Amino acid sequence: MTEQTVSKIEIKRINLSEANLVVSLFNQYRIFYGKFSDLGMAKAFIDARLENNESVIFVAMEADKPVGFTQLYPTYSSARLSKNWILNDLFVDSDYRKHGIGEELIKTAMSFAKGQGSTFVQLETATDNLTAQRLYETIGFKKQEPDNEFFLYRINVI
């Protein structure tokens, strides 16, 4: 593929009426992790998360084109008495990688979590996804002990 020249990227939180912006990217994300392609199921899943306020989704837009997204799920800490966030999904279209979009999506998620009074953001990635691991560690995430096929990363946002 040819190197894309990326113009200004806008990152915004989406609501249910904007769910279609991330359905194709979410489907590509699932394919990246070895799952089957199904746009209908991808749409239903995203719609349900947003309709039930079960996740927060940020999309990276270049002009009117969605080029990446991240999806956060809440988790709660009784000991910390706080609502925290799991950065569960992060995906950037292959034509738009290596332009800092993934990093900006993560930083937006961290800023959001901090604004919510959260203690931490955590994520997991496959043990063989070295590119993602380097990005997370560059941002400041600390690798936890591996659990079979995934590494757990966490960063404090307070």
Secondary structure by P-SEA (a helix, b strand, c coil): cccccccbbbbbbbccccccccaaaaaaaaaaabbbbbaaaaaaaaaaaaaaccbbbbbbbcccccccbbbbbbbbbccccbbbbbcccccccccccccaaaaaaaaaaaaaaaaaccccccccccccaaaaaaaaaaaccccccccccbbbbbbbcc
